[in-house]
Amino acid sequence: MAVFLRRFRRHTSGIVGFVIVLLICLAVLSAPVLTRGVDPLAVNLAVSAQRPSLEYPLGTDEMGRDLLTRVIAGAPISLSIAVVGVLLALIPGVWIGLLAGYYEGRLGAWLMRSIDALVAFPRILLAMVIISIMGTGISQLMLAIGLSSIPIFARVMFVTVQTVRHRDFVQAAAALGARDRWILWRHILPNAFAPILVQASLGIATSLQIAAGLSFLGLGPPPPSPEWGAIIDGGRTLIRQQPMVIIAPGLAIAMTVLGFNLLGDGLRDTLDPRLKR
């Protein structure tokens, strides 16, 4: 851990990403305080589509709701959709890749051909198909992102296991009579942890983009949810009159994606000794 921290501190972009992610997490945890007690769902048509002012720092949306309050209140929703979606994909994806990479017989070949068929589909298209079957909503969006992300984690795990299983310490454990379960848990899985951790960080960024895109298309949480993609969808007709309705949630998405991407790059460069600076 000390070696990891020492290497990570020298990675500038990784530190920047970590700071951005930390600030976003703090904003999520303190959302009730930052919203100043203002209801993000309160409608006031008398002040609809107002430009930024002292009373409304980012202006108001098409229904007269405080835009700053809605963007802050939408942070826990958008981030939880992305994080839960990645967690739902992590466990099955890791196990599929682990089994397919270790058992190189018909089981491994069948599993990976199925994964390759799913990887051929764009993730957002696959998520749209899943949502069209299950319906719209936050839970459905989380599940759609999770199911569409399983092939990515399975492929990363498969490639990693293929590399690790031929190393000397794994071959020695097998020669000494260690069972497959012991080899998988004690030798292969710990050594495959780093690529999965990096992919999880990058996957949160991608999942956030997919969730926002689906919400913009009307396949996410129904109105008046303050999810960032839904805010952009509701305010697209006001892009000339009140452009902050598009800019504010768009910047929130961009900064969050940037933070997780930089953090993922930093973790990759730090955990992979071949990329040691």
C-alpha positions as CSV (number, residue, x, y, z in Angstrom):
1,M,0.0,0.0,0.0
2,A,2.8,2.4,0.8
3,V,4.5,1.7,-2.5
4,F,1.2,2.2,-4.3
5,L,0.6,5.6,-2.6
6,R,4.1,6.7,-3.3
7,R,3.7,5.9,-7.0
8,F,0.2,7.4,-7.3
9,R,1.3,10.7,-5.7
10,R,3.8,11.1,-8.6
11,H,1.0,10.7,-11.2
12,T,-0.3,14.3,-11.7
13,S,-3.4,13.5,-13.8
14,G,-4.4,10.7,-11.4
15,I,-4.2,13.1,-8.5
16,V,-6.3,15.6,-10.4
17,G,-8.9,12.9,-11.2
18,F,-8.9,11.8,-7.5
19,V,-9.6,15.4,-6.4
20,I,-12.4,15.8,-8.9
21,V,-14.0,12.5,-7.8
22,L,-13.6,13.4,-4.2
23,L,-15.3,16.8,-4.6
24,I,-18.1,15.2,-6.5
25,C,-18.6,12.6,-3.7
26,L,-18.6,15.4,-1.1
27,A,-21.2,17.2,-3.2
28,V,-23.3,14.1,-3.3
29,L,-23.1,13.5,0.5
30,S,-23.8,17.2,1.3
31,A,-26.5,17.7,-1.4
32,P,-29.3,18.4,1.2
33,V,-27.1,21.2,2.7
34,L,-26.0,22.6,-0.7
35,T,-29.5,22.9,-2.0
36,R,-30.2,25.4,0.8
37,G,-33.5,23.8,1.7
38,V,-35.0,24.6,-1.8
39,D,-37.2,21.8,-3.2
40,P,-35.7,20.8,-6.6
41,L,-39.2,19.7,-7.7
42,A,-41.0,22.9,-6.7
43,V,-42.7,24.6,-9.8
44,N,-43.0,28.3,-10.1
45,L,-44.2,29.2,-13.6
46,A,-43.9,33.0,-12.8
47,V,-40.1,32.7,-13.0
48,S,-39.7,30.1,-15.7
49,A,-36.7,30.2,-18.0
50,Q,-35.0,33.0,-16.1
51,R,-31.3,33.8,-16.8
52,P,-28.8,33.6,-13.9
53,S,-29.3,36.2,-11.2
54,L,-28.5,36.7,-7.5
55,E,-31.6,34.8,-6.5
56,Y,-31.0,32.1,-9.0
57,P,-27.3,31.7,-9.6
58,L,-27.8,29.4,-12.6
59,G,-31.2,30.6,-13.6
60,T,-34.4,28.5,-13.8
61,D,-35.7,25.8,-16.1
62,E,-38.8,25.6,-18.2
63,M,-41.0,25.1,-15.1
64,G,-39.4,27.8,-13.0
65,R,-37.4,25.4,-10.8
66,D,-34.0,26.6,-9.5
67,L,-31.4,25.1,-11.8
68,L,-28.5,25.1,-9.3
69,T,-30.6,23.2,-6.8
70,R,-31.7,20.6,-9.5
71,V,-28.1,20.0,-10.7
72,I,-26.9,19.5,-7.1
73,A,-29.9,17.3,-6.3
74,G,-29.3,15.3,-9.5
75,A,-25.7,14.4,-8.5
76,P,-26.7,11.5,-6.2
77,I,-29.1,10.2,-8.7
78,S,-26.8,10.3,-11.7
79,L,-23.8,9.0,-9.8
80,S,-25.7,6.2,-8.1
81,I,-27.1,5.0,-11.5
82,A,-23.5,4.7,-12.9
83,V,-22.0,3.1,-9.7
84,V,-24.8,0.6,-9.2
85,G,-24.7,-0.3,-12.9
86,V,-21.0,-1.0,-12.7
87,L,-21.5,-3.1,-9.5
88,L,-24.2,-5.1,-11.1
89,A,-21.9,-5.9,-14.0
90,L,-18.8,-6.5,-11.9
91,I,-19.7,-9.8,-10.2
92,P,-21.1,-11.8,-13.2
93,G,-18.6,-10.3,-15.6
94,V,-15.6,-11.3,-13.3
95,W,-16.9,-14.8,-12.8
96,I,-17.6,-15.4,-16.5
97,G,-14.2,-14.1,-17.5
98,L,-12.5,-16.1,-14.7
99,L,-14.1,-19.4,-15.6
100,A,-13.7,-18.9,-19.4
101,G,-10.0,-17.9,-19.0
102,Y,-9.1,-20.7,-16.6
103,Y,-11.0,-23.6,-18.2
104,E,-9.9,-23.5,-21.9
105,G,-12.2,-26.2,-23.1
106,R,-15.7,-26.1,-24.5
107,L,-17.0,-24.1,-21.6
108,G,-14.5,-21.3,-22.0
109,A,-14.9,-21.2,-25.8
110,W,-18.7,-21.1,-25.5
111,L,-18.7,-18.4,-22.8
112,M,-16.4,-16.1,-24.7
113,R,-18.2,-16.6,-28.1
114,S,-21.3,-15.5,-26.3
115,I,-19.5,-12.5,-24.8
116,D,-18.0,-11.6,-28.2
117,A,-21.5,-11.6,-29.7
118,L,-22.7,-9.1,-27.1
119,V,-19.5,-6.9,-27.4
120,A,-20.4,-6.5,-31.1
121,F,-23.4,-4.5,-30.1
122,P,-22.9,-0.8,-29.0
123,R,-23.5,-0.6,-25.3
124,I,-26.1,2.2,-25.5
125,L,-28.0,0.2,-28.2
126,L,-28.0,-2.9,-26.0
127,A,-29.1,-0.8,-23.0
128,M,-32.0,0.6,-25.1
129,V,-33.1,-2.9,-26.0
130,I,-33.1,-3.9,-22.3
131,I,-35.1,-0.8,-21.3
132,S,-37.6,-1.3,-24.0
133,I,-38.3,-4.7,-22.5
134,M,-38.4,-3.7,-18.8
135,G,-39.7,-0.2,-19.1
136,T,-38.3,3.2,-17.9
137,G,-37.2,4.2,-14.4
138,I,-34.2,4.5,-12.2
139,S,-34.0,0.8,-11.3
140,Q,-34.5,-0.3,-14.9
141,L,-31.8,2.1,-16.0
142,M,-29.4,0.7,-13.4
143,L,-30.2,-2.9,-14.5
144,A,-29.9,-2.0,-18.2
145,I,-26.4,-0.4,-17.7
146,G,-25.3,-3.3,-15.6
147,L,-26.4,-6.0,-18.1
148,S,-24.9,-4.1,-21.0
149,S,-21.6,-3.7,-19.1
150,I,-21.1,-7.4,-18.3
151,P,-19.3,-8.2,-21.6
152,I,-16.7,-5.5,-20.9
153,F,-15.7,-6.9,-17.5
154,A,-15.8,-10.5,-18.8
155,R,-13.5,-9.6,-21.6
156,V,-11.0,-7.8,-19.4
157,M,-11.0,-10.6,-16.8
158,F,-10.6,-13.3,-19.5
159,V,-7.5,-11.6,-21.0
160,T,-6.0,-11.1,-17.5
161,V,-6.6,-14.7,-16.5
162,Q,-5.1,-16.0,-19.7
163,T,-1.9,-14.1,-18.8
164,V,-1.8,-15.0,-15.2
165,R,-2.6,-18.7,-15.4
166,H,0.6,-19.5,-17.3
167,R,2.9,-17.9,-14.8
168,D,5.3,-20.0,-12.8
169,F,3.6,-19.6,-9.4
170,V,0.3,-20.8,-10.8
171,Q,1.9,-23.8,-12.6
172,A,3.8,-24.6,-9.4
173,A,0.6,-24.6,-7.3
174,A,-1.1,-26.9,-9.9
175,A,2.0,-29.2,-9.8
176,L,1.8,-29.5,-6.0
177,G,-1.8,-30.7,-6.3
178,A,-3.7,-27.5,-5.4
179,R,-7.4,-27.6,-6.3
180,D,-8.8,-25.4,-9.0
181,R,-10.9,-23.4,-6.4
182,W,-7.7,-22.7,-4.3
183,I,-5.8,-21.6,-7.4
184,L,-8.6,-19.3,-8.6
185,W,-9.1,-17.7,-5.2
186,R,-5.5,-17.4,-3.9
187,H,-3.4,-17.0,-7.0
188,I,-5.4,-15.9,-10.1
189,L,-8.1,-13.6,-8.7
190,P,-5.8,-11.4,-6.5
191,N,-3.4,-10.9,-9.5
192,A,-6.4,-9.9,-11.7
193,F,-7.7,-7.3,-9.3
194,A,-5.8,-4.4,-10.7
195,P,-7.2,-4.4,-14.2
196,I,-10.7,-4.9,-12.9
197,L,-10.3,-1.9,-10.5
198,V,-9.1,0.3,-13.4
199,Q,-12.0,-0.9,-15.6
200,A,-14.5,-0.2,-12.8
201,S,-13.3,3.4,-12.6
202,L,-13.4,3.9,-16.4
203,G,-16.7,2.0,-16.5
204,I,-18.4,4.5,-14.1
205,A,-17.5,7.3,-16.5
206,T,-18.9,5.4,-19.5
207,S,-22.0,4.4,-17.6
208,L,-22.6,8.0,-16.6
209,Q,-22.5,9.0,-20.3
210,I,-24.8,6.2,-21.3
211,A,-27.3,7.0,-18.5
212,A,-27.4,10.6,-19.5
213,G,-27.8,9.7,-23.1
214,L,-30.7,7.4,-22.4
215,S,-32.4,9.9,-20.1
216,F,-32.0,12.5,-22.9
217,L,-33.8,10.1,-25.2
218,G,-36.7,9.8,-22.7
219,L,-35.6,6.3,-21.5
220,G,-34.4,7.3,-18.1
221,P,-36.2,8.5,-14.9
222,P,-39.5,10.1,-15.7
223,P,-40.1,13.9,-15.1
224,P,-39.6,15.8,-12.8
225,S,-36.5,13.8,-11.8
226,P,-33.4,16.0,-11.6
227,E,-31.2,13.4,-13.2
228,W,-28.6,15.3,-15.3
229,G,-29.7,13.8,-18.7
230,A,-33.3,14.4,-17.9
231,I,-32.6,18.1,-17.1
232,I,-30.9,18.5,-20.5
233,D,-33.9,16.7,-22.2
234,G,-36.4,19.0,-20.5
235,G,-34.5,22.2,-21.3
236,R,-33.5,21.6,-24.9
237,T,-36.2,23.9,-26.2
238,L,-34.7,26.7,-24.1
239,I,-31.2,26.5,-25.6
240,R,-31.4,30.1,-27.0
241,Q,-33.5,31.7,-24.2
242,Q,-31.8,30.1,-21.2
243,P,-28.6,28.1,-22.4
244,M,-27.6,27.3,-18.8
245,V,-30.3,24.6,-18.7
246,I,-28.1,22.7,-21.1
247,I,-24.7,24.0,-20.1
248,A,-24.9,23.4,-16.3
249,P,-25.8,19.7,-16.3
250,G,-23.6,19.2,-19.3
251,L,-20.6,20.5,-17.4
252,A,-21.5,18.4,-14.4
253,I,-21.5,15.3,-16.6
254,A,-18.2,16.3,-18.4
255,M,-16.4,17.0,-15.1
256,T,-17.5,13.8,-13.5
257,V,-16.5,11.7,-16.6
258,L,-13.2,13.5,-16.7
259,G,-12.5,12.8,-13.1
260,F,-13.2,9.1,-13.3
261,N,-11.2,8.8,-16.5
262,L,-8.2,10.5,-15.1
263,L,-8.5,8.5,-11.9
264,G,-8.7,5.3,-14.0
265,D,-5.6,6.3,-16.0
266,G,-3.7,7.0,-12.8
267,L,-4.6,3.6,-11.3
268,R,-3.6,1.8,-14.5
269,D,-0.2,3.5,-14.6
270,T,0.4,2.9,-10.9
271,L,-0.8,-0.7,-10.6
272,D,0.9,-1.9,-13.8
273,P,4.6,-2.2,-13.2
274,R,5.3,-2.3,-17.0
275,L,4.0,1.3,-17.1
276,K,6.1,2.5,-14.2
277,R,7.4,6.0,-14.8
